[in-house]
Amino acid sequence: MSIAPPPPASVHGATPVAQRALAPDLARGVMLLLIALAHAHMYLSGHEAGFRGYALHGGALDRLVAGAQILLVDGRALPMFAALFGYGLVQLANRQLATGSGWPQVRKVLRRRSLWLLAFGFCHALLLFFGDILGAYGLIGLVLVGFIRREDRAVLWAALVGLVLHVVVLYAFGLLTVSAPKGDTPAAMADPIGATVMRLIGWAGMTPTYFAAGVAPAFLFGIWAARRRLLEEPGSHRDLLSRIAVTGTGLAVAGGIPLMLIDTRVWTPSDMVAVPAYALHSVTGIAGGLAYAAVIGLVAGRMRRAYPGPAVRALAACGQWSLTCYLLQSAVFVAVFAPYAGGLGTRVGDAAASGIATVTWLATVALAAMLAPGGRRGPAEAALRRLTYGRR
């Protein structure tokens, strides 16, 4: 199947900032808050943790924050970003095809971009964070790029197969979680060299299994959505976006309640119940991630009637700088939480970590808002663009 006809374009390379659609960038900017909240507590140590890494015996506020994030954030932001990644690759392919490039040339560009994204993920894990997600996106971009040209039926069937694989892999990880010793993560290691080694070991094992299995279905759904330009033309798809938003949010909340009760110690069932609850939380999170993107698409559609306000423009700028802001979050978290840096990882709880995450995200939004106007790209985006397209 051919990709939907894109708007005319006359130049090769990444889309100029001024020509970018509002909804995808706005979604990425908001998503980065969820990513920050989902990651900050993973830098804490010195406590027994549940399936999602939150302290099992924290204070009342810590458990309240953990419960809210398990229900609404954890396992929801990752698939949202994956869907936007698939959506973005279709946009990139459309733009390349509109310049007269053939599919073999376009596929080469997409694979080169995915390969460099995988390299970015390696460096991110090497220097900062064992839970890197860039490598997973690069990997699925390399493996699944051909689905950009496949028929809708093939894309949806592959997504359904991916959902089954997702449940199997997450169930297996759930079994490992309940049977493995409750040790600290690499973020707790006082030796920076040892922490680096452990981060790379974790990244090499989790990227092709846990993360890739987790994001592949959402990536394929993102391809399907991009063919219909759901986020670029939200006003034409209000009914569909509304159904995705309502149904996806309902599934995510209902599917997240059991694990939320378990990880906050409101309910302590046997492992035979807890492990399926963990898998259910994760697979319904894919629906939640798609729902969040649909909600932002609906909001962006309403904003087309008027010039976006400064807050919306700032969030969209953060979305344009999403790669840079994502890496900046990890740099701040290492500086604040790591034992060999700020050392707060053993002295604060989940609620404080989420507060620090929110402040960090706000700082990246402000930075992008100040520097992005005028078409300036983030340093990481500029580097990825240069490596993908060369000097042209």
Secondary structure, DSSP 8 states (H G I E B T S, - for coil): ------------SS--GGGS-HHHHHHHHHHHHHHHHHHHGGG--SS-B-TTS-BTT--HHHHHHHHHHHHHTTTTHHHHHHHHHHHHHHHHHHHHHHTT--HHHHHHHHHHHHHHHHHHHHHHHHHT-TT--HHHHHHHHHHHGGGGGS-HHHHHHHHHHHHHHHHHHHHHHHHHHHHS-----GGG-S-HHHHHHHHHHHHHHHIIIIIHHHHHHHHHHHHHHHHTTTTTSGGGGHHHHHHHHHHHHHHHHHHHHHHHHHHTTS----HHHHHHHHHHHHHHHHHHHHHHHHHHHHHHHHHTTS---HHHHHHHHHHHTHHHHHHHHHHHHHHHH-TTTT-GGGT--HHHHHHHHHHHHHHHHHHHHHHSTTT---HHHHHHHHHHHTT-
